[in-house]
Amino acid sequence: MTITNGYCTMIEFRQRFGLATVDGARDADIEKIIQAASRKIDLHCNRSFYSDTADSTKYFTAPSPYRVYVNDLQSVTALYTDDDGDQTYENTWQTTDYYLLPENPPSGWPYTYIEITPEGNYTFPRKLRKGVKITGLFGWAAVPDLVREACFLTANRYWQRRNAPFGVAGANEFGAPVILTKLDPDVIEMLAPYVKVT
């Protein structure tokens, strides 16, 4: 198996946790858990932390004439709006018609919404389904360090699960069983700044 959009590599995982011996079957299992851990992080955060490899086109519904919320966005190649809901996009916006926001995002963070400029020629079609069409590069330019660390910890938890039948990972200091259920609390804390509220 080849990892697709994983937040760490199989080699990094093996080095991190001292699994130095190459083993084809075991390496395939590691790749599967890295893939699973990466997608678990996406689900927890309501967003993905990899970058598209090329421009793609997505459609959005603006809640107001002045702003539209978008998927994580690195750059815009073209922005169009539809005036009447026929999905013929009559208006081609210029870069002077909109702001990509937030301004000065933290290093590595994408844009998450767009607003009109005072000197612009257009407003967004309010609550018109798929009224805004954007072609651009979506996703994150690089995987944040905390997300990468969360992937290591989650993947290792999944790896150790093979020694924890029925989710029982042993006993605590009082002899009670330790059950593996939710995400590790440290992982939840690491990912907290990245959770997207929808």
N, C-alpha and C positions, 0 to 999 in steps of 0.2 A: 504494500500500500504506500502511496505517496501522500504526505500531508498537504492539504490544501488550505492555505490561509491560516496556518498554525501560528501561535504566538511564541513558540520556541521550536527548536529543531530536535530531532532524535539524538543527534550527536551531542548537543548541548545538555539534553536531559541525562544521557548516559554519563557524561563528565561530571555533571552537578551531583549526581547521586551515587557515583562510584561504580557504575555498571560498565566496566572497561572492556569486558570480553564481548567480541562481536558474535552475535547469535541471530541467524536469519529469522527464526520463528519468534524469538523474544523481541527483536527489533521491530518486527511487524506489529506485535502487540503494543509496543511503546508508541509507535506512530498512531495507532488507533486511539489510544488514550489521550495523546496530545491533541488530536483532532477533536475528540469528545470534550476535553477540558476547554479548548478554545471556543467551541460552540456554546458550552455552558456559560462561559463568561459573556458571550454575546447576548444570550437570553437574559442573564441577570441584569445586564446594563442597558438592554433595549437598544443596542447599537453594535456595530462591528468595528474593529480597530485595524483592518487591513485596507489597502488602497486598491481601487480599480486600476487596471493596467492601461486603460484607455478611456476616452470620453464616452459617456453613456447619456441617454435621455430619460428623464423622469418627469412625472406630472404631479402637481400639487394643487391643493385647494386653499385659497387665501382666506383667513378669518376676517380680514378688514381690507379696505382699499389701500392701506398704507404699509402693510407688512404681510409676508408669507414665511412660514417656517418650512425648512427644507431638511433633507437628510444631510448628514455630515458632508461638507463640501469643501474641496480645496480650491477650485477655480471654476469660473463660468466661461464657456465658449460662446453660448448664445442663450438669450432669454426671450420668450414669446408669451403673449397673453391672447386669450380668446374672449371676445366681447359678448357672445350670445349663446355659448354652450353647444355650438355645432362642431366643436373640435377642429375648426379651421382657425388657425392662429394668425389673426389679422395684424397684430402689433409686434414688431421686432424692436426690442429695446436696445438702446445704446448704453455704454458703460456710464455715461453721465446721467442716466435715468434712475440708477439704483445704487444703494450702498450694500456691500457685503458686511455682515455683522456677526459677532461682536467686533468692534474696532479693537485692534491690537490684542487679539486673543493670546492666551498663554502659549509659550513656545510649543509648536507641534499640534496645537488644537485646530480643528477645522472651523469653518463658518457654519452657523446653524440657522440663520434667518436673513432675510433681505428686506430692506425698506426702500421706499421711493425717496428721491432727492427733491428738494424744494424747486429746483430748476428743471425737473424732469417733465417729460411729455405725457406720461401715462400714470394710471393708478391700477392696482390689482382688481380683478373682478371678484367682488366679495361673495364668498360662499358658493362660487360657481365650481362644481366638481370638475377637477382636472383643468381648471381655467388657466393655470400657469404651467408652461412647458420650459424645462431647463436642460440644456446640453452642457455638460461639464465633467470635471474629474471629481468623483465622489470618494469618500472614505478618508482615512488618516494617512498622512505622509509617512509616518513611522509608528510602530507599536510603542505606546508609553511604557516606561520602565516598570511602573507598578502593575500594569496589565501583564507584562512578561513574567514578573515575579509571581503574580496570581496564577498564571498558567503553570509554572513550575510546581507550585504547591498543590494545585488541584490535580494535575496529572500524576504527581507522586502519590497523592491520596488514592486515586483510582488504581495506581499500580500496586499499592499496598493492600488494596481491597481483596486481592487474590488470596491473601493470608487471613482474611477476616470474613469467614462464612457467615451469611445472614446479616452482614453488617456489624458483627461483634468484633471490635478491635482489641479486646483484652478487658482488663479490669482496672478501675481506678484505685486510689489508696484505701478506699473503704471496702473493696472487694466487689463493688457493683459493676456490672458490665458497661463498657463504653461502646455506644452504638454510633456508627457513622451514618448520618442522615443528611443534614443540610450542608451548605458550603461552610468551609472552615471560617471561624470568626475573623481570623487575620485576613483572609481573602476578602471577606465582606468589607472590612475596614479599608483595605487597599483600593477596592473598586468603588467605594462610596463617592468620590469626586466625579466619577465617570458615568454614573447611572443617569440615564436620560428619562426625565419624567414626561410621559405622553398623555 
